[in-house]
């Protein structure tokens, strides 16, 4: 099977590593556009823009690709999956209509309401006066979300009214949601979907705030760990039957089959589990720890999902090992972009047994150090040993990833 992975971040690097680790030959994988880290593993096509439908289709046809795996959200919302499917090529990733589950927070809330999926109260706002009214109704702290895609920077949680209004003003042209604040532990749970059936992967938890002790601004994610030993027994089954399957069923009822990865962002509150958000693709950095523990052939799972055969064959299983990933970000992230600076020490980090490095972008979230071990203490120690060998002038990372579960 020949596979084209679309994207060029740490998530796509983790997908490529998992494909190779679970049995796919390197020569049967192309990544477009890829990055310099991925280029050390498989063939990359840096000239291809992942959102360019014509370029992606042309490449897939020329290379006789059997399966296209779409990593980031932007190509999904742009309809790249639709264009590739029209050529008879299997695609892991929802069509443009179904990708609105991530592309529009309002659409996601509509689907949740129709499917009776538990979620927080939210007000849809298209004017600043509506935002002010909703904030007055719900009170502080305020949760303001951009309706559309915002590269992980569309959400703010703050008790500062002025800061909340300033954030809403940035995105009001495309609509914002003002939501009730939900308290509790957050869980990321991925589901493969073939449009009718869902298959759960292993739960993970990520760290959204930029600095230790959950301080600083929200980011795309500064680290993650898997599994979650504190979850109650039956949690995955509950979310399968209460959240994932009803969501896929509702989309199917509307004539929109969701084929690909349904990311359920959940929070365990005193009033039960609620959905914070849906994404239409693998999350970053949770992908790095979830796929590190996968036992199955990843290519087989993705192809079965892409071709309506998730109910045929084995379920996804995971090792008993613990996995931890720590993200290295450039100076000023997520508020400002640092100038390009050289990263050194990646080879040294990967020489540590059990450690791998997933390269992302030159600035922002630059890379993820991923480690696995028999215990969280071991996995943390390895991840931070790997990170200690990497140098990025001005770079920063959190020191408390998976600390509580390791104690």
N, C-alpha and C positions, 0 to 999 in steps of 0.2 A: 504494500500500500504506500502510495506517495502522498505526502502531506505538506500543505502550505499553511504556515502559521502567520497570521497577519498581526503586525504590531512591532514595537521596538523597545519595550520596557522590561522591568524586572519580572513582571507577571509572565510575559512571553518567554523570557529566559527560563523561568521556572517550568513552564509548559514544555519547552524543548528538552530541558534536562530530564523531566519526568517521562517524556516519550522515549528517550534514549535508555533511561534506567529501566524501563518496563518492557523493552524488547524491540523498539523500532530502530532500524539501522540509520546511522547518521546521514548516509548518502540518500536516504529516502525522505529527508526533511529539508524544506526551504523556508526561510523566514524573511518576510518583507515588511518594512524596510530592515528590520533587525537592528543591531548595534554592534559595537566592537567586541563586547563580551560574548554575544551570541555567535559572532563570526568565528570565534575560536572553537565552536562546537559543530556548527552546520553551515551550509551555504546561505548567504544573505543577499538580498537585493535592495541596497540602500537607495536606489533611484526610484523605487516604487512608493507612492504615497498610499497609505492604507485606506484612505477615503476615496481614492480615485477608482471608480467602478470599472471604467474601461481598461485601465492599466492592470487591475487585479484580474479581471476576466481573461485578458490577453495572456498574462503570465500563466494562469491556471491551465488554459488550453494548450499553450506551447509546451508546458512541462508535463502534460498528461497527468495532472493532479487528480487524485481520487477523493481527497477530503480537504476542505478549507476550514481552518479553525480561526475564528475571529476573536482576537484578544480584547482590544479596547472598545469603549462604548461608541466613540464617534463614527467609525465605519458602519456600525449596526444602525444607528439613527439616520445615517446617510443612505441606507438601503443597499449596501454592498452585498449583503447576503442574498437579497432578492435577485440582483444582477447575476450572481454566480449560479444560483439555483436555476435560473432561466436557461442556462447552458447545460443542464443535466448533471451538474457536479454536486456531490453531497457537501453540505455546509453545517458546521457546528456553530450556531449563532442564529438568533431570531431574525425574522424579516422586519422591515421598517415599521410596520404597524404594531407588531408585538413588542418591539424594542422601545415603544413609547412608555412601557411599564417603568423604564428608567428615564427616558427622555422627557417625560412629563410627570411631575409629582401629583398633579391634579388627576391625570388619567389613572395613576396607580391607586389613588384614594377611591376613585370611582369603581375600579375593579374590586378593591377590597370590600367596599360597601355591598356591591352586588353579590359577592361570594361569601359574605358574612365572615370575613377575616378580621380578627381583633386588631385594632390599631388605635392610635391616639386621636383626640378631637382636633380638627383643623379647620381654619377659615381660608378660603381662596380669595385672594385680593388682587385687584388690578389697578387700584389707586392708593395713594398714600393715606387718604382719609379712611379707607377701609382697613388699612394696616393698623392705624392708630386705634380705631374702634375695636378691632380684634385683640390688640394688645391690652386694651382696657378690660375687655371681657375675661381674658385668660389670666392676666396679671403676670408679675415677674416670678422667676426668671423667664425671659422671652426666648422662644425658638422660632427663628426666621429661616425659611428655606426658599432658595431660588426654584422656580418651577422646572426649568430646563437644566441641561448639562452645565456644570461649572467646575469640572476638573477637581472635585473634592473640596472646593472652596465656596460652595453655595450655601452652607449652613453655618449659622452662628447661634450660640447659646450664651446669653448674657443677661445680667440683672441691670445693666446700664441702658436706660431707655433711649438715650441719644445714640449710642452705639448700635442698638437694634434698628432704629429708624434709618441710620446712615447705611447699614447693610441692606435694608429693604429697598432704599432708594437706588442702589446700584443695579438691582435686578427687576425693578417694578415694571419696566417696559415689556418684559416677557411674562410677568405675573410672579407672585410669591405666595407661599403658604405661611400662615402664622399658626403654630401648633401648640398644644398643651405640653408642658414639661412632663416627661416620664422618668421616674427614678428606678434604678436597679442595675443589675449586671447585664452587659450587652453580650450578644452571641451572634456570630456570623455562621450561617448554615447554608451550604451550597446544595442545589439539586440539579442533576441532569434531567432534561425533559426531552421527550421525542414528540411532543404535541398532545399526547394522550396520557402517557405514563410518566411518573417521576421516580428518580432514584437518589436517595440522600448520600452525601459524602460525609466526612467527619467534621463535627463542629470545631470552630476556632474562636479566639477572641483577639481583637486588634486594639491598638492604642491610638486614639485620634489626636490627642493634644500633643503639642510640639515638645514639651519639656517634662522632666520627671515630676512625679506626684500629680499627674494630670493637670499641669499648669500650662499657660500659654495658649496661643490660638489653635483652632482646629486645622488639621492637615489631612492629606490623603491617607495617612496611616504611618506610624513610626515604628511599628513592630507588631508581632503576633505570636501566639502559641497554640498548640493543639496536641492532644485532645483537651477537653475541659472536665477534669475529674470531679468538679463540684456540681455538675448538672445532675438532676434527679434521673433515676432509671425510667426509661420510656419517653424521654424528652424528644428524641429524634422522631419516634413514631407519632407522638402527639402533633409535632409541627408538620409532619408529612400529611396527616389526615385533616388537620385544622387549618393549615395555611397553604402549603405548596400545591397539593392536589386540587383543592377548590379553586385556587387561582388559575391553574392550567385549564381546569374544566370550564371556568367562566370565559376565558379567552377562546377556547375551542367552541363554546356555545355561540360566541359572537363571530365565528368564522375566521378566527385568527389563531392558528396553531403556533404555540411558543416552542420552538425547537432550539435547544442550546442550554445555557446555564442560567438557572434562576437563583439569584443571590438573595437570601432572606436576611435582612438586618433586623435582629430581634432584641427585645429587652424583657428581662424577667422581673416583673413588678410585683408588688404585694397583692395586686388584683389579677394576677395571671400573666402569661406571655403575650406581648403585643408586638406588632410589626412596626419598626421605625421607618424602614424603606425597603424597596426592591431595587436590585440592579439586574441587568440583562446579560451579565458576563462575569467571569472569574474576578473576585476582588483581589486587590493588591494592598497589603502584603500577605493576606491570609492564604492565598494560593500557594505561596512558597512553603508554608508549613503543612498544609493539607496534602498536597501532592508529594511531599517528601516522605509521607507515611503510607502512600498508596501501594497496595500489593498487586493489583490487577494490571493487565496491559491497558495503558491509557488510550492508545489508538483504537483498540477494540471498543472501549466504553464510548468514546466520542463518535465513532462510526455508527454504533448501534443507536445512539441518540439521534444522529443526523438522518438515519434511514428508517425510523419508526419501529425499532426492534429492541427497545429497552426491556420489554417483558420477556425477551428470549435470551437466555444465557445468565451467567452469574451476576450477583449483586457486587457492588464495590466493597472491598474489605481493606482494612488498614492494620499496620503493624502496631504492636503494643508500645513501641518507642515513643518518646516525647520529642516534639520538635519546637524550636524557638527561632524566630527571625528578628534581627535588629536592623533598622534602616539608618543609613548614613545620609545626612542631608547637607546641602551646601550652606554656607554662611548666609544668615538672614531669612532662610526658608521658615515659614511659608509667606512671609510678608514681602521680601524683596528677592530679586535674582542676583546672585553673586557672579562676578566675572568667571570665565572658564579657568579652572585650575586643574593641574595634573593630579590624578589619583595614583598612588603607588602602594605596593604591598599586597595586591590581590593574590598573586601566585603564592606568596608566603602564607596568607590566610588559608588558601585552599590546600596547603600542605598539611594542615591540621586534620587528623582523621575525623570524619564525621561532619566536616564543614564544607559548604559550597557557597559561592558568591554569585548572586544574580545581579547583573549590571542593569541600570536603568538609564537615566539621562545625564548629560554633562553637568546640569545644575538642577536645583530642586532636590527631589529624592534621588540620590545618585546611585545607590546600590543597596542591596539587602545581604546581610550575612546570615546564612541559614545553618543550623546545626541540629543534629538529633542525638539522643542518648537514652540510656535505660531509665533515667530519671530526669525530672526538670532541672535538678541541681546540675547534673552532668551536661545536659543540653545547653543550659545558660552559660556554664563555665566555658564550654567550647565556643559558643557564639561570641562571647566577649573576648576570648583569647584571639579568635579570628579577627574581630574588629580592632583589637589592640595592635595588630600587625599592619593595618591599613592607615595610610596618611592622606588627608585632604586638608590643605590649609584653610582654616576657618570653619571646617566642617563640624557638625554636631550630631549627637545621637542620644537617645534616652538610655539611662543606666538601670531602669527598673522594669524592663520587659520580663514578664512571667515571674517576677520576684515573689509575689504572694503565694503562688502555687508551688514554688520551690522551697518555701520555708517549712 
